[in-house]
Amino acid sequence: MRRDYVQVGSFTGSVYDTPEEVRAQIDACHRPLGQVRRSVAVIGGGVGPRNARTQIEAAGVSSGLMVLLGSAAYDVSPEAAVRATVESVRPNSAAERA
């Protein structure tokens, strides 16, 4: 499945976009554009294992979203950072998985 990936701001305050601007950027990625499939919005800017879940929740969407780990993940190995991030964003309860 071919998709475009578009980096948008983040909700960390480490980039210059306001939360409203980041949500508008995400919305623009998901808006239909002729024959082009919707893009995946990539949240980047200060994202790491400790705040990835908060970033996804702040986005207000449940699909078409990816987080880009950056300097906030550098205090551990890349493998450990990815593992911790995946664990932090996975649904924790049956209600969340539903």
N, CA and C atoms as a LAMMPS dump frame, in Angstrom:
ITEM: TIMESTEP
0
ITEM: NUMBER OF ATOMS
294
ITEM: BOX BOUNDS ff ff ff
-5.0000000000000000e+02 5.0000000000000000e+02
-5.0000000000000000e+02 5.0000000000000000e+02
-5.0000000000000000e+02 5.0000000000000000e+02
ITEM: ATOMS id mol type element x y z
1 1 1 N 0.839 -1.162 0
2 1 2 C 0 0 0
3 1 3 C 0.894 1.238 0
4 2 1 N 0.757 2.066 -0.97
5 2 2 C 1.582 3.262 -1.106
6 2 3 C 0.926 4.451 -0.426
7 3 1 N 1.677 5.127 0.392
8 3 2 C 1.204 6.333 1.077
9 3 3 C 2.315 7.37 1.079
10 4 1 N 1.924 8.617 1.158
11 4 2 C 2.878 9.686 1.39
12 4 3 C 2.932 9.943 2.886
13 5 1 N 4.091 10.287 3.37
14 5 2 C 4.295 10.615 4.781
15 5 3 C 4.684 12.086 4.847
16 6 1 N 3.937 12.859 5.622
17 6 2 C 4.148 14.296 5.702
18 6 3 C 4.436 14.673 7.147
19 7 1 N 5.598 15.26 7.385
20 7 2 C 5.924 15.66 8.749
21 7 3 C 5.15 16.919 9.114
22 8 1 N 4.509 16.852 10.279
23 8 2 C 3.78 17.988 10.829
24 8 3 C 4.441 18.366 12.146
25 9 1 N 3.978 19.41 12.769
26 9 2 C 4.537 19.834 14.054
27 9 3 C 4.208 18.846 15.156
28 10 1 N 4.439 19.262 16.377
29 10 2 C 4.125 18.414 17.532
30 10 3 C 3.444 19.256 18.595
31 11 1 N 3.003 18.569 19.637
32 11 2 C 2.325 19.222 20.746
33 11 3 C 3.261 19.397 21.943
34 12 1 N 4.568 19.31 21.705
35 12 2 C 5.54 19.375 22.803
36 12 3 C 5.931 20.793 23.174
37 13 1 N 5.669 21.748 22.292
38 13 2 C 6.122 23.104 22.527
39 13 3 C 7.551 23.329 22.076
40 14 1 N 8.193 22.29 21.512
41 14 2 C 9.584 22.442 21.061
42 14 3 C 9.678 22.934 19.627
43 15 1 N 8.548 23.024 18.944
44 15 2 C 8.506 23.618 17.614
45 15 3 C 7.567 24.821 17.688
46 16 1 N 7.479 25.57 16.641
47 16 2 C 6.774 26.844 16.69
48 16 3 C 5.283 26.768 16.404
49 17 1 N 4.77 25.599 16.089
50 17 2 C 3.357 25.468 15.761
51 17 3 C 2.502 25.4 17.019
52 18 1 N 1.343 26.031 16.973
53 18 2 C 0.388 25.924 18.081
54 18 3 C -0.341 24.586 17.955
55 19 1 N -0.957 24.11 19.027
56 19 2 C -1.734 22.87 18.919
57 19 3 C -2.799 22.938 17.82
58 20 1 N -3.44 24.077 17.664
59 20 2 C -4.461 24.229 16.619
60 20 3 C -3.839 24.099 15.231
61 21 1 N -2.653 24.668 15.057
62 21 2 C -1.965 24.572 13.763
63 21 3 C -1.553 23.133 13.469
64 22 1 N -1.099 22.412 14.486
65 22 2 C -0.706 21.011 14.282
66 22 3 C -1.925 20.184 13.891
67 23 1 N -3.046 20.385 14.573
68 23 2 C -4.268 19.651 14.206
69 23 3 C -4.714 19.998 12.784
70 24 1 N -4.57 21.254 12.39
71 24 2 C -4.919 21.662 11.015
72 24 3 C -3.991 20.99 10.009
73 25 1 N -2.715 20.85 10.349
74 25 2 C -1.762 20.171 9.467
75 25 3 C -2.147 18.698 9.311
76 26 1 N -2.522 18.067 10.423
77 26 2 C -2.943 16.658 10.379
78 26 3 C -4.197 16.527 9.521
79 27 1 N -5.147 17.422 9.726
80 27 2 C -6.375 17.404 8.931
81 27 3 C -6.067 17.551 7.443
82 28 1 N -5.137 18.44 7.112
83 28 2 C -4.766 18.631 5.707
84 28 3 C -4.168 17.356 5.108
85 29 1 N -3.411 16.614 5.9
86 29 2 C -2.843 15.343 5.425
87 29 3 C -3.938 14.325 5.123
88 30 1 N -5.027 14.389 5.851
89 30 2 C -6.092 13.397 5.729
90 30 3 C -7.193 13.8 4.748
91 31 1 N -7.177 15.038 4.289
92 31 2 C -8.199 15.541 3.378
93 31 3 C -8.025 14.919 1.997
94 32 1 N -9.122 14.526 1.345
95 32 2 C -9.034 13.977 -0.017
96 32 3 C -8.429 15 -0.983
97 33 1 N -7.633 14.485 -1.915
98 33 2 C -6.993 15.34 -2.914
99 33 3 C -7.043 14.61 -4.253
100 34 1 N -8.176 14.696 -4.903
101 34 2 C -8.349 14.013 -6.186
102 34 3 C -8.157 12.513 -6.046
103 35 1 N -7.303 11.952 -6.885
104 35 2 C -7.039 10.507 -6.887
105 35 3 C -6.001 10.099 -5.846
106 36 1 N -5.384 11.077 -5.2
107 36 2 C -4.32 10.8 -4.242
108 36 3 C -4.915 10.266 -2.938
109 37 1 N -4.341 9.195 -2.442
110 37 2 C -4.795 8.641 -1.165
111 37 3 C -4.383 9.57 -0.039
112 38 1 N -5.07 9.482 1.062
113 38 2 C -4.726 10.364 2.18
114 38 3 C -3.326 10.052 2.678
115 39 1 N -2.646 11.077 3.126
116 39 2 C -1.277 10.933 3.612
117 39 3 C -1.258 10.553 5.083
118 40 1 N -0.14 10.014 5.507
119 40 2 C 0.094 9.742 6.916
120 40 3 C 0.768 10.972 7.506
121 41 1 N 0.181 11.525 8.559
122 41 2 C 0.773 12.671 9.246
123 41 3 C 1.81 12.147 10.228
124 42 1 N 3.019 12.687 10.155
125 42 2 C 4.124 12.255 11.003
126 42 3 C 4.416 13.366 12.009
127 43 1 N 4.069 13.122 13.268
128 43 2 C 4.306 14.116 14.316
129 43 3 C 5.778 14.081 14.687
130 44 1 N 6.437 15.229 14.603
131 44 2 C 7.855 15.294 14.931
132 44 3 C 8.21 16.588 15.635
133 45 1 N 9.169 16.484 16.536
134 45 2 C 9.638 17.649 17.282
135 45 3 C 9.551 17.387 18.771
136 46 1 N 10.616 16.836 19.339
137 46 2 C 10.629 16.58 20.78
138 46 3 C 9.855 15.35 21.214
139 47 1 N 9.618 14.415 20.292
140 47 2 C 8.832 13.218 20.603
141 47 3 C 9.753 12.09 21.049
142 48 1 N 9.369 11.418 22.121
143 48 2 C 10.116 10.285 22.642
144 48 3 C 9.191 9.327 23.353
145 49 1 N 9.747 8.289 23.937
146 49 2 C 8.926 7.275 24.6
147 49 3 C 8.027 7.832 25.705
148 50 1 N 8.476 8.867 26.402
149 50 2 C 7.704 9.386 27.533
150 50 3 C 6.492 10.22 27.119
151 51 1 N 6.487 10.739 25.878
152 51 2 C 5.37 11.603 25.497
153 51 3 C 4.666 11.198 24.201
154 52 1 N 5.029 10.086 23.616
155 52 2 C 4.426 9.676 22.343
156 52 3 C 2.918 9.462 22.482
157 53 1 N 2.495 8.822 23.535
158 53 2 C 1.054 8.576 23.722
159 53 3 C 0.302 9.902 23.855
160 54 1 N 0.849 10.834 24.609
161 54 2 C 0.228 12.145 24.77
162 54 3 C 0.115 12.857 23.432
163 55 1 N 1.146 12.719 22.587
164 55 2 C 1.126 13.338 21.258
165 55 3 C -0.015 12.768 20.417
166 56 1 N -0.162 11.465 20.439
167 56 2 C -1.218 10.81 19.658
168 56 3 C -2.593 11.222 20.177
169 57 1 N -2.751 11.247 21.486
170 57 2 C -4.033 11.663 22.061
171 57 3 C -4.354 13.107 21.703
172 58 1 N -3.352 13.987 21.722
173 58 2 C -3.572 15.399 21.403
174 58 3 C -3.959 15.594 19.939
175 59 1 N -3.533 14.662 19.083
176 59 2 C -3.858 14.767 17.658
177 59 3 C -5.353 14.63 17.406
178 60 1 N -6.021 13.853 18.232
179 60 2 C -7.461 13.706 18.093
180 60 3 C -7.906 12.784 16.974
181 61 1 N -6.998 12.002 16.427
182 61 2 C -7.344 11.024 15.393
183 61 3 C -6.762 9.674 15.792
184 62 1 N -7.349 8.615 15.257
185 62 2 C -6.877 7.286 15.649
186 62 3 C -6.237 6.515 14.508
187 63 1 N -6.121 7.127 13.343
188 63 2 C -5.464 6.444 12.224
189 63 3 C -4.771 7.489 11.353
190 64 1 N -3.898 7.008 10.477
191 64 2 C -3.195 7.911 9.579
192 64 3 C -2.187 8.791 10.294
193 65 1 N -1.594 8.237 11.35
194 65 2 C -0.702 9.016 12.195
195 65 3 C 0.522 8.194 12.563
196 66 1 N 1.673 8.85 12.622
197 66 2 C 2.909 8.209 13.03
198 66 3 C 3.711 9.226 13.834
199 67 1 N 4.495 8.751 14.797
200 67 2 C 5.363 9.66 15.544
201 67 3 C 6.809 9.417 15.119
202 68 1 N 7.548 10.509 15.033
203 68 2 C 8.953 10.464 14.66
204 68 3 C 9.773 10.711 15.917
205 69 1 N 10.513 9.699 16.329
206 69 2 C 11.335 9.852 17.531
207 69 3 C 12.533 10.728 17.222
208 70 1 N 12.806 11.643 18.11
209 70 2 C 13.929 12.551 17.925
210 70 3 C 14.778 12.617 19.172
211 71 1 N 15.254 13.795 19.472
212 71 2 C 16.199 13.978 20.579
213 71 3 C 15.639 13.536 21.919
214 72 1 N 14.327 13.54 22.077
215 72 2 C 13.73 13.095 23.335
216 72 3 C 13.919 11.59 23.55
217 73 1 N 14.376 10.878 22.536
218 73 2 C 14.592 9.432 22.646
219 73 3 C 16.069 9.08 22.781
220 74 1 N 16.951 10.071 22.788
221 74 2 C 18.381 9.808 22.728
222 74 3 C 19.018 9.337 24.027
223 75 1 N 18.286 9.343 25.124
224 75 2 C 18.905 8.95 26.391
225 75 3 C 19.05 7.435 26.54
226 76 1 N 18.53 6.674 25.582
227 76 2 C 18.681 5.212 25.558
228 76 3 C 19.065 4.805 24.14
229 77 1 N 19.28 3.528 23.924
230 77 2 C 19.613 3.062 22.571
231 77 3 C 18.398 3.233 21.658
232 78 1 N 18.604 3.335 20.347
233 78 2 C 17.465 3.447 19.434
234 78 3 C 16.486 2.286 19.592
235 79 1 N 17.013 1.069 19.745
236 79 2 C 16.132 -0.092 19.911
237 79 3 C 15.288 0.033 21.17
238 80 1 N 15.906 0.431 22.268
239 80 2 C 15.163 0.593 23.523
240 80 3 C 14.13 1.712 23.412
241 81 1 N 14.474 2.794 22.711
242 81 2 C 13.54 3.903 22.536
243 81 3 C 12.32 3.476 21.725
244 82 1 N 12.546 2.743 20.65
245 82 2 C 11.425 2.265 19.83
246 82 3 C 10.564 1.304 20.63
247 83 1 N 11.184 0.379 21.327
248 83 2 C 10.44 -0.595 22.13
249 83 3 C 9.584 0.12 23.185
250 84 1 N 10.166 1.074 23.894
251 84 2 C 9.437 1.803 24.933
252 84 3 C 8.294 2.627 24.338
253 85 1 N 8.525 3.195 23.165
254 85 2 C 7.482 3.992 22.518
255 85 3 C 6.312 3.112 22.106
256 86 1 N 6.602 1.981 21.495
257 86 2 C 5.535 1.066 21.083
258 86 3 C 4.729 0.623 22.299
259 87 1 N 5.41 0.285 23.364
260 87 2 C 4.702 -0.132 24.575
261 87 3 C 3.849 0.994 25.14
262 88 1 N 4.308 2.23 25.019
263 88 2 C 3.552 3.349 25.586
264 88 3 C 2.305 3.693 24.798
265 89 1 N 2.276 3.383 23.528
266 89 2 C 1.105 3.754 22.721
267 89 3 C 0.138 2.607 22.478
268 90 1 N 0.529 1.408 22.825
269 90 2 C -0.389 0.272 22.678
270 90 3 C -1.553 0.417 23.647
271 91 1 N -2.729 -0.034 23.241
272 91 2 C -3.862 -0.03 24.179
273 91 3 C -3.534 -0.877 25.4
274 92 1 N -3.872 -0.365 26.584
275 92 2 C -3.544 -1.05 27.826
276 92 3 C -4.683 -1.872 28.402
277 93 1 N -5.889 -1.644 27.954
278 93 2 C -7.032 -2.341 28.523
279 93 3 C -7.922 -2.866 27.406
280 94 1 N -8.837 -3.756 27.782
281 94 2 C -9.791 -4.285 26.803
282 94 3 C -10.639 -3.155 26.229
283 95 1 N -10.999 -2.184 27.066
284 95 2 C -11.807 -1.057 26.615
285 95 3 C -11.048 -0.235 25.578
286 96 1 N -9.755 -0.009 25.786
287 96 2 C -8.965 0.755 24.83
288 96 3 C -8.782 -0.019 23.526
289 97 1 N -8.698 -1.346 23.608
290 97 2 C -8.489 -2.157 22.404
291 97 3 C -9.76 -2.257 21.579
292 98 1 N -10.917 -2.022 22.19
293 98 2 C -12.216 -2.169 21.484
294 98 3 C -12.462 -1.049 20.518
